[in-house]
Amino acid sequence: MTSRFDPASLAQASPMPSKPLPIVTFGAGSIVGDAHFPAYRKAGFPIAGLYDPDRTKAEKLAAEWGVRAFVSASEAAAVPGVIFDLATPPARHGEVLKTLPDGAVVLIQKPMGNDLTEATEILAICRQKKLKAAVNFQLRFAPTILALNDAVRKGWLGEVVDFDAWLALDTPWRLWEFVLKSPRVEIALHSIHYLDLIRQLLGDPAGVHAKTLGHPNHTVAQTRTSAILDYGDTVRCSLSINHDHKFGRRHQACEFRICGTEGAAYVQLGVNLDYPRGEPDILEIYPKGSDGWVTVPLAGAWFPDAFIGRMANVQRFAAGEDAELISSVEDAWTTMALVEAAYRSNSEPAMPLARKP
C-alpha cells in the first residue's frame, strides 16, 4: 500500500475558536454531565452556568462542575455574550427559544421537536427571532466520522454504493426519564443520528421504508427498527437496530459497513456498547488499490469529542471564523422530515401477499 493511503493523514478534529464565548446550558439531565460539560471542559470552553426547572437536580450538577445554577429561565437567558446550549427535552425547545434574546447563538439538542410539526414551529421561531441556531447532531463531528468522510472525499472508497447500520444493544433507556413516556423513541431519539449522518454522506433519499416497534418485556414505545432508504438503483442503504439484545456482550454490535466501488470502511461506535462508559471507537478502511484492511488510529471518541467539534463550529460561526453553520435548523429540518417519513411508513400497511388462486 502506498503512502497516499496513510491512515494518520485523515482529518479527525474540527478547527477550534480563537476566543470561545461562555456557554449557558438549559437542562441538567444525564447527557449534560456525561457529554456536554466533559467536552466543554476538555476543550477549554468556559461554562457560565446552567438552568433546570428541577432546582435540586440543577444545584447538584452545578456543584459537581463548579458552575452557577440559575434560579429561572429568564435569568439564564439574560446573560449577555454567550452561546445558549439547549439540553432540554424536545417538547421544551420552543418555549426556551422564545425566552432568548433576538439574534442569540443557540445549539439545540436533537431531535428538533417531537415531530415535524414541532420542528416547523421551532424553525419559525428561529427565523422570527433571527437566531443563529444549529441542532446538536454531534455524530457528524466524531473523530471516526470526520476521518471516514475525509477518506470518502479523497476517493479511497471510490463511489459509495452501500451503507449498512447494524446495532444489537442493551440500551439503558431508564437514564432518560422523559423517554419512558414518549410516544416516539427509537427513530426520533436514537437512529435520527444515523439518518442525519447518512444524509451528510449520501445526500437526501427519495424516500424511506421503515418498521419500528417496542418489545413485550417493557413499555418503551419503540426500541427496534428496520429501515431502507431509497437512493435509486445504485446505492443500497439499510438500518437494522435492536436495543433489546440483553444476552451479554459477545454478540452485541454497534457498527456501520460502508462499501464503495473500489474500497470499503468499517466503523464501530463504542459508546453505545456500554453506555455511558463505552468501549473504544474503531475505524478500519480497505482503500482502493490496497491488499488489506488498515486500522485508522483515532484521536478520540464520539463521547465526548464529537460534542467539542459540534460546539466549536457554533462558536466559530458566531465569531465569523466559519462560513457554514453545520446542521443549522434549516438543514436539520430535513433530517426531521426524513424521521417523519419513517414514522409515516411505519403506520402504513406493507405490500400484502397475493392470495392463492
VOBA-1610 file (N, C-alpha, C; in pm, whole numbers, padded with zeros to 5 digits, always signed):
BEGIN
Met+00085-00120+00000Met+00000+00000+00000Met+00089+00124+00000Thr+00057+00220-00082Thr+00139+00341-00095Thr+00108+00440+00015Ser+00197+00538+00031Ser+00182+00637+00139Ser+00061+00726+00118Arg+00008+00732-00004Arg-00109+00817-00026Arg-00230+00766+00050Phe-00222+00643+00102Phe-00329+00588+00185Phe-00290+00587+00332Asp-00207+00680+00372Asp-00163+00689+00511Asp-00283+00718+00600Pro-00325+00625+00687Pro-00445+00647+00769Pro-00429+00763+00867Ala-00306+00792+00906Ala-00284+00903+01000Ala-00308+01038+00937Ser-00320+01042+00804Ser-00341+01170+00735Ser-00487+01214+00736Leu-00578+01127+00778Leu-00720+01160+00773Leu-00756+01262+00882Ala-00837+01361+00845Ala-00880+01465+00939Ala-00970+01406+01046Gln-00945+01441+01171Gln-01026+01387+01281Gln-01074+01493+01379Ala-01035+01616+01358Ala-01072+01722+01453Ala-01122+01845+01379Ser-01213+01916+01443Ser-01265+02040+01387Ser-01178+02157+01431Pro-01169+02263+01351Pro-01096+02383+01394Pro-01158+02441+01521Met-01075+02493+01608Met-01122+02548+01735Met-01139+02698+01726Pro-01231+02755+01804Pro-01248+02901+01805Pro-01128+02968+01871Ser-01095+03087+01822Ser-00980+03158+01880Ser-01013+03218+02016Lys-01138+03263+02034Lys-01180+03321+02161Lys-01320+03269+02195Pro-01329+03149+02254Pro-01461+03090+02280Pro-01544+03173+02378Leu-01672+03183+02347Leu-01766+03252+02433Leu-01812+03161+02546Pro-01854+03217+02660Pro-01910+03135+02767Pro-02039+03067+02721Ile-02072+02956+02786Ile-02187+02874+02748Ile-02286+02870+02864Val-02413+02898+02833Val-02522+02883+02929Val-02606+02764+02884Thr-02617+02665+02971Thr-02687+02541+02937Thr-02825+02538+03001Phe-02924+02502+02923Phe-03059+02476+02974Phe-03075+02324+02982Gly-03101+02274+03104Gly-03115+02131+03125Gly-03003+02078+03213Ala-03037+01983+03300Ala-02939+01921+03389Ala-02953+01770+03388Gly-02991+01716+03273Gly-03005+01571+03261Gly-02870+01502+03248Ser-02874+01369+03234Ser-02751+01292+03232Ser-02661+01327+03114Ile-02718+01367+03001Ile-02637+01399+02884Ile-02545+01518+02910Val-02588+01610+02997Val-02505+01727+03028Val-02381+01684+03106Gly-02402+01602+03210Gly-02290+01557+03291Gly-02204+01453+03222Asp-02264+01375+03130Asp-02190+01269+03062Asp-02116+01316+02938Ala-02165+01423+02874Ala-02108+01461+02745Ala-02083+01611+02729His-02186+01694+02751His-02170+01838+02726His-02058+01897+02811Phe-02070+01888+02942Phe-01972+01952+03029Phe-01833+01887+03019Pro-01823+01753+03012Pro-01688+01696+02992Pro-01622+01746+02864Ala-01701+01760+02757Ala-01646+01809+02631Ala-01601+01954+02643Tyr-01684+02037+02703Tyr-01651+02179+02713Tyr-01529+02202+02801Arg-01519+02127+02910Arg-01402+02141+02996Arg-01276+02093+02924Lys-01286+01982+02853Lys-01172+01928+02780Lys-01122+02027+02676Ala-01217+02098+02612Ala-01181+02192+02506Ala-01143+02330+02559Gly-01168+02355+02687Gly-01140+02487+02742Gly-01248+02589+02713Phe-01371+02542+02682Phe-01482+02634+02661Phe-01538+02675+02798Pro-01548+02803+02827Pro-01599+02846+02958Pro-01748+02816+02974Ile-01787+02770+03090Ile-01928+02740+03122Ile-01978+02847+03218Ala-02075+02928+03173Ala-02127+03037+03255Ala-02227+02988+03360Gly-02290+02873+03335Gly-02387+02821+03431Gly-02493+02741+03362Leu-02591+02693+03440Leu-02698+02610+03387Leu-02829+02642+03455Tyr-02937+02607+03387Tyr-03071+02619+03447Tyr-03150+02493+03418Asp-03222+02447+03519Asp-03318+02338+03504Asp-03435+02366+03598Pro-03559+02343+03553Pro-03673+02367+03643Pro-03670+02279+03768Asp-03599+02166+03762Asp-03579+02083+03880Asp-03460+02141+03957Arg-03490+02227+04052Arg-03386+02303+04122Arg-03285+02212+04191Thr-03331+02103+04249Thr-03241+02012+04320Thr-03142+01950+04223Lys-03192+01904+04108Lys-03104+01843+04008Lys-03005+01945+03953Ala-03054+02068+03931Ala-02967+02173+03877Ala-02854+02206+03975Glu-02887+02222+04102Glu-02786+02258+04200Glu-02684+02146+04219Lys-02731+02022+04211Lys-02640+01908+04226Lys-02538+01905+04113Leu-02586+01918+03990Leu-02495+01915+03876Leu-02403+02037+03876Ala-02458+02153+03910Ala-02376+02274+03914Ala-02264+02261+04017Ala-02295+02201+04132Ala-02193+02182+04236Ala-02085+02086+04189Glu-02124+01983+04116Glu-02027+01885+04067Glu-01927+01949+03971Trp-01975+02048+03895Trp-01888+02109+03795Trp-01839+02248+03833Gly-01878+02293+03951Gly-01830+02423+03998Gly-01881+02539+03916Val-02008+02532+03872Val-02065+02639+03792Val-02191+02691+03861Arg-02246+02797+03808Arg-02362+02862+03867Arg-02491+02793+03826Ala-02584+02779+03918Ala-02718+02730+03887Ala-02813+02850+03888Phe-02867+02887+03773Phe-02959+03000+03764Phe-03093+02963+03826Val-03162+03062+03880Val-03287+03035+03951Val-03407+03033+03858Ser-03392+03087+03737Ser-03504+03090+03643Ser-03452+03088+03501Ala-03541+03052+03410Ala-03505+03053+03268Ala-03474+03194+03221Ser-03550+03291+03271Ser-03528+03429+03229Ser-03393+03481+03278Glu-03351+03440+03398Glu-03219+03481+03448Glu-03109+03422+03360Ala-03123+03296+03322Ala-03023+03232+03235Ala-03020+03298+03098Ala-03138+03330+03046Ala-03147+03389+02912Ala-03095+03532+02907Ala-03083+03596+03022Ala-03041+03736+03026Ala-02890+03753+03029Val-02815+03642+03039Val-02668+03653+03042Val-02620+03698+02905Pro-02545+03808+02897Pro-02503+03860+02765Pro-02378+03790+02713Gly-02361+03794+02581Gly-02237+03749+02518Gly-02206+03603+02535Val-02308+03517+02525Val-02288+03374+02548Val-02345+03292+02432Ile-02311+03163+02433Ile-02376+03064+02349Ile-02479+02993+02436Phe-02601+02982+02389Phe-02704+02910+02464Phe-02708+02765+02416Asp-02699+02674+02512Asp-02689+02530+02486Asp-02813+02462+02541Leu-02906+02425+02454Leu-03034+02368+02497Leu-03022+02216+02506Ala-03002+02165+02627Ala-03002+02020+02652Ala-03136+01983+02715Thr-03242+02024+02648Thr-03378+02011+02700Thr-03454+01903+02624Pro-03559+01844+02684Pro-03644+01751+02610Pro-03705+01821+02489Pro-03731+01748+02381Pro-03776+01812+02257Pro-03901+01898+02272Ala-03993+01860+02361Ala-04115+01938+02379Ala-04089+02074+02441Arg-03971+02092+02503Arg-03940+02218+02572Arg-03864+02316+02485His-03812+02273+02372His-03725+02360+02292His-03792+02492+02257Gly-03914+02484+02208Gly-03982+02604+02161Gly-03997+02711+02268Glu-04043+02671+02386Glu-04065+02770+02491Glu-03934+02831+02539Val-03825+02752+02543Val-03696+02807+02582Val-03645+02904+02476Leu-03658+02869+02349Leu-03613+02958+02242Leu-03684+03093+02249Lys-03809+03093+02286Lys-03885+03218+02295Lys-03832+03310+02404Thr-03765+03254+02506Thr-03711+03338+02615Thr-03578+03402+02578Leu-03513+03354+02473Leu-03380+03402+02439Leu-03386+03536+02367Pro-03283+03617+02378Pro-03283+03746+02307Pro-03273+03726+02157Asp-03332+03817+02082Asp-03324+03811+01937Asp-03177+03812+01893Gly-03148+03733+01790Gly-03012+03727+01737Gly-02917+03640+01816Ala-02967+03570+01918Ala-02879+03488+02001Ala-02822+03371+01920Val-02712+03316+01970Val-02649+03198+01911Val-02689+03078+01996Val-02743+02975+01931Val-02804+02865+02006Val-02766+02730+01946Leu-02738+02634+02034Leu-02724+02494+01996Leu-02839+02418+02061Ile-02922+02353+01978Ile-03045+02287+02025Ile-03024+02136+02026Gln-03054+02073+02138Gln-03043+01928+02145Gln-03134+01862+02043Lys-03087+01753+01984Lys-03175+01677+01896Lys-03274+01596+01980Pro-03391+01560+01928Pro-03443+01600+01797Pro-03495+01744+01800Met-03522+01797+01682Met-03571+01934+01669Met-03723+01933+01690Gly-03763+01901+01815Gly-03905+01882+01845Gly-03942+01735+01838Asn-04062+01705+01884Asn-04109+01567+01886Asn-04148+01515+01749Asp-04182+01604+01657Asp-04226+01563+01525Asp-04203+01678+01428Leu-04243+01658+01303Leu-04215+01759+01201Leu-04297+01886+01225Thr-04415+01874+01283Thr-04494+01993+01316Thr-04418+02081+01415Glu-04365+02020+01522Glu-04288+02097+01620Glu-04158+02150+01559Ala-04095+02071+01471Ala-03974+02119+01404Ala-04004+02242+01320Thr-04117+02242+01255Thr-04156+02358+01174Thr-04182+02479+01262Glu-04243+02459+01378Glu-04265+02568+01472Glu-04131+02623+01524Ile-04037+02534+01555Ile-03905+02577+01601Ile-03834+02655+01492Leu-03842+02608+01370Leu-03782+02680+01257Leu-03840+02820+01245Ala-03973+02832+01262Ala-04038+02963+01253Ala-03992+03056+01364Ile-03976+03003+01486Ile-03928+03084+01598Ile-03786+03134+01569Cys-03701+03045+01521Cys-03562+03083+01493Cys-03556+03189+01383Arg-03639+03174+01282Arg-03640+03274+01175Arg-03692+03408+01225Gln-03802+03404+01303Gln-03864+03527+01350Gln-03771+03603+01444Lys-03696+03529+01529Lys-03607+03593+01625Lys-03465+03610+01571Lys-03445+03567+01446Lys-03313+03576+01381Lys-03204+03509+01465Leu-03240+03393+01519Leu-03143+03317+01598Leu-03044+03247+01506Lys-02918+03246+01546Lys-02816+03167+01478Lys-02817+03030+01545Ala-02900+02941+01492Ala-02931+02817+01564Ala-02892+02694+01484Ala-02830+02600+01555Ala-02796+02469+01499Ala-02853+02361+01589Val-02864+02241+01535Val-02913+02126+01611Val-02795+02035+01643Asn-02797+01976+01760Asn-02682+01901+01812Asn-02673+01760+01752Phe-02660+01753+01620Phe-02630+01626+01554Phe-02478+01607+01558Gln-02431+01575+01680Gln-02286+01577+01702Gln-02214+01457+01643Leu-02287+01351+01602Leu-02217+01236+01544Leu-02136+01277+01422Arg-02181+01378+01349Arg-02106+01427+01233Arg-01965+01470+01271Phe-01945+01506+01400Phe-01817+01561+01445Phe-01732+01459+01520Ala-01778+01334+01532Ala-01697+01232+01598Ala-01569+01208+01518Pro-01454+01188+01584Pro-01329+01167+01510Pro-01340+01056+01405Thr-01406+00945+01438Thr-01417+00836+01341Thr-01498+00877+01218Ile-01601+00961+01237Ile-01685+01004+01125Ile-01614+01112+01043Leu-01544+01204+01109Leu-01465+01302+01035Leu-01362+01232+00947Ala-01296+01129+01003Ala-01197+01056+00925Ala-01262+00978+00812Leu-01377+00918+00838Leu-01450+00846+00733Leu-01485+00939+00618Asn-01542+01054+00652Asn-01580+01150+00548Asn-01458+01199+00469Asp-01346+01215+00537Asp-01224+01258+00469Asp-01178+01150+00371Ala-01186+01024+00413Ala-01148+00913+00325Ala-01238+00909+00202Val-01368+00933+00221Val-01461+00934+00108Val-01428+01050+00015Arg-01402+01169+00073Arg-01367+01286-00009Arg-01241+01261-00091Lys-01147+01189-00032Lys-01021+01163-00101Lys-01032+01051-00204Gly-01149+00987-00211Gly-01170+00884-00311Gly-01117+00747-00274Trp-01087+00724-00147Trp-01030+00596-00105Trp-01126+00480-00124Leu-01258+00508-00126Leu-01358+00402-00141Leu-01416+00399-00282Gly-01376+00491-00367Gly-01445+00506-00495Gly-01581+00570-00470Glu-01681+00530-00545Glu-01816+00581-00526Glu-01889+00495-00423Val-01942+00558-00317Val-02013+00483-00213Val-02143+00427-00270Val-02161+00295-00256Val-02280+00229-00310Val-02355+00147-00206Asp-02299+00131-00086Asp-02364+00054+00019Asp-02339+00118+00155Phe-02446+00130+00234Phe-02433+00174+00373Phe-02522+00084+00458Asp-02460+00012+00551Asp-02534-00074+00645Asp-02508-00027+00787Ala-02613-00006+00863Ala-02603+00019+01007Ala-02659-00103+01078Trp-02581-00162+01167Trp-02625-00281+01240Trp-02599-00259+01388Leu-02707-00258+01467Leu-02698-00241+01612Leu-02772-00354+01682Ala-02704-00416+01777Ala-02766-00514+01866Ala-02715-00481+02006Leu-02797-00412+02084Leu-02753-00346+02207Leu-02846-00374+02324Asp-02800-00334+02442Asp-02885-00331+02561Asp-02880-00187+02612Thr-02968-00103+02559Thr-02964+00041+02587Thr-03038+00073+02717Pro-02976+00149+02810Pro-03039+00181+02938Pro-03135+00300+02928Trp-03251+00280+02867Trp-03347+00389+02846Trp-03388+00456+02977Arg-03375+00385+03089Arg-03416+00441+03219Arg-03337+00566+03257Leu-03222+00588+03192Leu-03141+00707+03224Leu-03208+00836+03182Trp-03306+00826+03091Trp-03374+00945+03039Trp-03522+00933+03071Glu-03563+00996+03179Glu-03698+00980+03230Glu-03804+01017+03127Phe-03781+01125+03051Phe-03883+01168+02955Phe-03903+01066+02844Val-03799+00985+02816Val-03809+00883+02711Val-03913+00777+02747Leu-03924+00746+02876Leu-04013+00638+02918Leu-04159+00669+02889Lys-04190+00798+02870Lys-04329+00837+02843Lys-04349+00886+02700Ser-04243+00889+02622Ser-04252+00946+02488Ser-04320+00850+02391Pro-04407+00901+02303Pro-04471+00815+02203Pro-04380+00781+02087Arg-04269+00854+02071Arg-04172+00828+01966Arg-04034+00817+02029Val-03970+00704+02013Val-03842+00685+02081Val-03729+00648+01985Glu-03729+00526+01932Glu-03608+00475+01867Glu-03562+00562+01750Ile-03648+00584+01653Ile-03606+00663+01537Ile-03585+00809+01577Ala-03678+00865+01654Ala-03675+01008+01684Ala-03561+01047+01777Leu-03519+00955+01865Leu-03420+00991+01966Leu-03286+00922+01948His-03282+00815+01871His-03155+00744+01856His-03112+00733+01709Ser-03188+00660+01630Ser-03148+00641+01490Ser-03150+00770+01409Ile-03208+00874+01464Ile-03202+01005+01399Ile-03057+01045+01373His-02965+01007+01463His-02823+01036+01441His-02774+00971+01312Tyr-02814+00846+01290Tyr-02766+00772+01174Tyr-02832+00825+01047Leu-02959+00860+01056Leu-03027+00918+00940Leu-02962+01050+00901Asp-02927+01130+01001Asp-02861+01258+00972Asp-02724+01235+00911Leu-02649+01140+00964Leu-02517+01109+00908Leu-02528+01059+00765Ile-02627+00974+00738Ile-02647+00922+00603Ile-02678+01036+00507Arg-02760+01132+00550Arg-02787+01249+00466Arg-02658+01322+00433Gln-02570+01338+00532Gln-02443+01406+00508Gln-02358+01329+00408Leu-02356+01197+00419Leu-02269+01114+00337Leu-02325+01090+00197Leu-02456+01066+00187Leu-02517+01024+00061Leu-02613+01127+00001Gly-02646+01231+00076Gly-02747+01325+00031Gly-02886+01282+00076Asp-02987+01353+00029Asp-03124+01324+00070Asp-03182+01209-00012Pro-03241+01110+00053Pro-03302+00999-00021Pro-03435+01041-00083Ala-03482+00962-00178Ala-03613+00988-00238Ala-03725+00951-00143Gly-03697+00859-00052Gly-03798+00815+00044Gly-03741+00709+00136Val-03828+00652+00219Val-03784+00554+00318Val-03894+00452+00342His-03854+00327+00362His-03943+00221+00410His-03898+00190+00553Ala-03990+00187+00648Ala-03948+00166+00786Ala-04053+00091+00867Lys-04005+00012+00961Lys-04088-00053+01061Lys-04018-00035+01195Thr-04088+00024+01293Thr-04031+00044+01426Thr-04131-00002+01530Leu-04081-00070+01634Leu-04171-00131+01732Leu-04102-00145+01866Gly-04184-00174+01968Gly-04132-00193+02102Gly-04094-00337+02127His-04109-00379+02254His-04072-00515+02291His-04165-00560+02403Pro-04206-00686+02405Pro-04301-00731+02509Pro-04246-00728+02651Asn-04115-00711+02667Asn-04057-00713+02802Asn-04053-00576+02870His-04100-00470+02801His-04100-00338+02863His-04205-00251+02794Thr-04217-00126+02841Thr-04321-00036+02788Thr-04266+00082+02709Val-04134+00086+02683Val-04080+00192+02598Val-04142+00179+02460Ala-04185+00292+02402Ala-04268+00289+02282Ala-04206+00210+02167Gln-04085+00246+02128Gln-04016+00171+02022Gln-03868+00156+02059Thr-03815+00037+02038Thr-03674+00011+02065Thr-03609-00074+01956Arg-03686-00108+01851Arg-03634-00190+01742Arg-03682-00131+01609Thr-03590-00117+01515Thr-03624-00055+01387Thr-03553-00126+01272Ser-03626-00143+01163Ser-03566-00182+01035Ser-03605-00075+00934Ala-03508-00029+00855Ala-03538+00077+00759Ala-03453+00060+00634Ile-03511+00099+00522Ile-03441+00103+00394Ile-03461+00242+00337Leu-03350+00310+00304Leu-03358+00442+00241Leu-03342+00426+00091Asp-03427+00495+00015Asp-03431+00481-00130Asp-03337+00582-00195Tyr-03226+00531-00249Tyr-03132+00612-00324Tyr-03123+00566-00469Gly-03234+00514-00520Gly-03235+00472-00659Gly-03179+00332-00677Asp-03125+00307-00797Asp-03085+00171-00835Asp-02936+00144-00822Thr-02861+00238-00763Thr-02717+00218-00748Thr-02676+00202-00603Val-02734+00282-00514Val-02695+00283-00373Val-02796+00206-00290Arg-02746+00112-00207Arg-02830+00040-00112Arg-02799+00092+00028Cys-02903+00126+00104Cys-02883+00182+00238Cys-02986+00121+00333Ser-02940+00056+00438Ser-03032-00010+00530Ser-02984+00004+00674Leu-03082-00001+00766Leu-03053+00004+00909Leu-03127-00111+00978Ser-03055-00184+01063Ser-03114-00289+01145Ser-03076-00259+01290Ile-03175-00217+01369Ile-03149-00163+01503Ile-03229-00244+01607Asn-03158-00297+01707Asn-03223-00373+01815Asn-03160-00333+01947His-03236-00257+02027His-03187-00213+02158His-03223-00312+02269Asp-03276-00428+02235Asp-03319-00527+02334Asp-03237-00655+02327His-03114-00644+02284His-03024-00759+02278His-02953-00770+02413Lys-03023-00829+02511Lys-02980-00830+02651Lys-02917-00964+02689Phe-02831-01015+02603Phe-02779-01150+02622Phe-02627-01152+02631Gly-02572-01049+02690Gly-02427-01043+02707Gly-02358-00974+02591Arg-02235-00937+02617Arg-02160-00856+02521Arg-02118-00933+02396Arg-02105-01065+02403Arg-02038-01141+02299Arg-02090-01112+02158His-02220-01108+02139His-02275-01087+02005His-02345-00953+01990Gln-02318-00861+02081Gln-02371-00727+02063Gln-02288-00653+01957Ala-02348-00548+01899Ala-02279-00475+01793Ala-02334-00334+01783Cys-02248-00243+01738Cys-02290-00107+01702Cys-02195-00061+01593Glu-02232-00089+01469Glu-02135-00072+01361Glu-02199-00035+01229Phe-02119+00030+01146Phe-02155+00063+01009Phe-02059-00011+00916Arg-02111-00052+00802Arg-02027-00102+00693Arg-02058-00017+00570Ile-01957+00053+00521Ile-01973+00141+00406Ile-01888+00086+00293Cys-01951+00052+00183Cys-01879-00007+00071Cys-01887+00086-00050Gly-01774+00100-00118Gly-01768+00175-00241Gly-01739+00085-00358Thr-01724+00145-00474Thr-01693+00067-00593Thr-01549+00018-00593Glu-01463+00079-00507Glu-01322+00042-00507Glu-01263+00021-00369Gly-01342+00039-00264Gly-01291+00022-00130Gly-01406+00015-00031Ala-01373+00003+00097Ala-01477-00012+00199Ala-01428+00042+00332Ala-01522+00061+00425Ala-01489+00108+00559Ala-01577+00037+00661Tyr-01522+00021+00780Tyr-01594-00038+00893Tyr-01583+00057+01011Val-01696+00085+01075Val-01700+00177+01189Val-01765+00107+01308Gln-01704+00116+01425Gln-01769+00078+01550Gln-01786+00202+01636Leu-01909+00225+01685Leu-01937+00333+01778Leu-01942+00272+01918Gly-01831+00283+01990Gly-01815+00209+02113Gly-01901+00254+02229Val-01939+00382+02233Val-02011+00433+02350Val-02142+00359+02372Asn-02208+00317+02266Asn-02337+00251+02280Asn-02326+00109+02333Leu-02207+00051+02330Leu-02190-00087+02372Leu-02184-00102+02523Asp-02159+00006+02594Asp-02159+00003+02741Asp-02186+00144+02790Tyr-02301+00199+02751Tyr-02331+00340+02778Tyr-02349+00362+02927Pro-02300+00472+02987Pro-02223+00579+02922Pro-02072+00559+02924Arg-02025+00450+02988Arg-01879+00429+02994Arg-01821+00402+02856Gly-01881+00309+02784Gly-01844+00285+02646Gly-01718+00205+02625Glu-01699+00166+02501Glu-01579+00100+02453Glu-01515+00191+02348Pro-01393+00160+02304Pro-01329+00246+02202Pro-01406+00244+02070Asp-01404+00357+02002Asp-01449+00361+01863Asp-01345+00293+01775Ile-01388+00244+01660Ile-01298+00178+01566Ile-01329+00228+01426Leu-01226+00254+01348Leu-01240+00280+01206Leu-01135+00200+01131Glu-01180+00113+01041Glu-01092+00038+00954Glu-01132+00066+00809Ile-01032+00079+00723Ile-01057+00112+00583Ile-00981+00015+00493Tyr-01049-00029+00389Tyr-00986-00108+00282Tyr-00978-00015+00161Pro-00868+00061+00147Pro-00861+00161+00041Pro-00847+00097-00097Lys-00894+00168-00196Lys-00881+00119-00333Lys-00733+00097-00366Gly-00706-00010-00438Gly-00569-00039-00477Gly-00486-00105-00369Ser-00545-00131-00251Ser-00469-00192-00142Ser-00493-00342-00141Asp-00423-00411-00051Asp-00441-00556-00040Asp-00488-00598+00099Gly-00549-00505+00173Gly-00598-00542+00305Gly-00654-00425+00383Trp-00709-00456+00499Trp-00769-00355+00585Trp-00662-00279+00663Val-00686-00151+00680Val-00596-00063+00755Val-00673-00004+00873Thr-00618-00015+00993Thr-00680+00044+01110Thr-00637+00190+01122Val-00734+00279+01134Val-00705+00421+01148Val-00687+00454+01296Pro-00572+00504+01337Pro-00554+00544+01478Pro-00641+00665+01509Leu-00729+00652+01606Leu-00826+00756+01636Leu-00779+00845+01750Ala-00807+00974+01737Ala-00763+01073+01836Ala-00867+01100+01943Gly-00978+01027+01939Gly-01084+01049+02036Gly-01202+00960+02006Ala-01316+00991+02067Ala-01436+00909+02052Ala-01559+00997+02035Trp-01671+00934+02002Trp-01797+01008+01987Trp-01824+01089+02114Phe-01819+01023+02230Phe-01837+01091+02359Phe-01701+01102+02426Pro-01652+01218+02461Pro-01718+01348+02446Pro-01672+01430+02326Asp-01578+01374+02246Asp-01506+01459+02150Asp-01596+01518+02042Ala-01700+01445+02001Ala-01790+01500+01899Ala-01861+01624+01950Phe-01886+01631+02080Phe-01951+01749+02137Phe-01857+01870+02133Ile-01726+01844+02136Ile-01631+01954+02121Ile-01642+02013+01981Gly-01636+01927+01880Gly-01644+01974+01743Gly-01775+02044+01712Arg-01883+01990+01766Arg-02015+02049+01743Arg-02019+02192+01798Met-01976+02209+01922Met-01977+02342+01982Met-01873+02432+01918Ala-01759+02376+01876Ala-01655+02457+01812Ala-01708+02523+01686Asn-01785+02450+01606Asn-01841+02508+01485Asn-01939+02621+01518Val-02021+02601+01620Val-02115+02706+01661Val-02038+02830+01707Gln-01935+02808+01788Gln-01854+02919+01837Gln-01786+02993+01721Arg-01729+02919+01629Arg-01657+02981+01518Arg-01753+03054+01424Phe-01873+03000+01405Phe-01972+03068+01321Phe-02013+03199+01386Ala-02031+03197+01518Ala-02069+03318+01590Ala-01962+03426+01577Ala-01836+03384+01570Ala-01725+03479+01561Ala-01688+03515+01419Gly-01757+03456+01321Gly-01724+03481+01182Gly-01604+03403+01132Glu-01560+03303+01209Glu-01444+03222+01169Glu-01483+03105+01080Asp-01608+03060+01087Asp-01662+02958+00997Asp-01774+03020+00914Ala-01773+02994+00785Ala-01877+03048+00698Ala-02005+02967+00705Glu-01994+02837+00743Glu-02111+02750+00746Glu-02144+02709+00888Leu-02271+02719+00924Leu-02321+02663+01049Leu-02372+02523+01018Ile-02293+02424+01051Ile-02326+02286+01016Ile-02447+02240+01096Ser-02538+02166+01029Ser-02663+02120+01091Ser-02743+02238+01147Ser-02748+02346+01070Ser-02834+02458+01108Ser-02978+02411+01115Val-03064+02490+01176Val-03205+02449+01184Val-03265+02433+01046Glu-03215+02507+00948Glu-03266+02493+00811Glu-03234+02354+00756Asp-03113+02306+00778Asp-03074+02173+00732Asp-03134+02064+00820Ala-03134+02086+00951Ala-03185+01986+01044Ala-03333+01958+01022Trp-03406+02058+00973Trp-03549+02036+00944Trp-03565+01920+00844Thr-03473+01907+00748Thr-03484+01799+00651Thr-03455+01663+00715Thr-03364+01657+00811Thr-03346+01533+00887Thr-03475+01497+00959Met-03542+01599+01017Met-03671+01574+01083Met-03776+01527+00982Ala-03770+01579+00859Ala-03864+01534+00756Ala-03840+01387+00722Leu-03714+01343+00723Leu-03682+01203+00699Leu-03733+01116+00814Val-03717+01162+00937Val-03771+01092+01053Val-03923+01079+01040Glu-03988+01189+01005Glu-04134+01188+00990Glu-04177+01090+00883Ala-04103+01086+00772Ala-04137+00993+00664Ala-04123+00849+00711Ala-04023+00821+00797Ala-04007+00686+00850Ala-04126+00646+00937Tyr-04174+00740+01020Tyr-04291+00709+01102Tyr-04417+00694+01017Arg-04429+00772+00912Arg-04544+00756+00823Arg-04540+00620+00754Ser-04421+00580+00712Ser-04406+00448+00650Ser-04444+00339+00749Asn-04402+00356+00875Asn-04434+00256+00977Asn-04585+00242+00998Ser-04658+00352+00982Ser-04803+00350+01009Ser-04885+00295+00892Glu-04821+00280+00778Glu-04894+00232+00661Glu-04874+00082+00644Pro-04972+00014+00585Pro-04961-00131+00568Pro-04853-00168+00468Ala-04792-00284+00492Ala-04694-00335+00396Ala-04767-00390+00273Met-04692-00414+00168Met-04750-00473+00046Met-04801-00613+00082Pro-04931-00637+00067Pro-04984-00767+00104Pro-04945-00877+00005Leu-04941-01000+00055Leu-04913-01113-00032Leu-05034-01141-00121Ala-05007-01192-00237Ala-05117-01233-00325Ala-05189-01352-00265Arg-05318-01359-00291Arg-05397-01473-00244Arg-05379-01591-00338Lys-05372-01708-00282Lys-05358-01828-00362Lys-05485-01848-00447Pro-05472-01869-00575Pro-05590-01887-00659Pro-05663-02018-00627
//
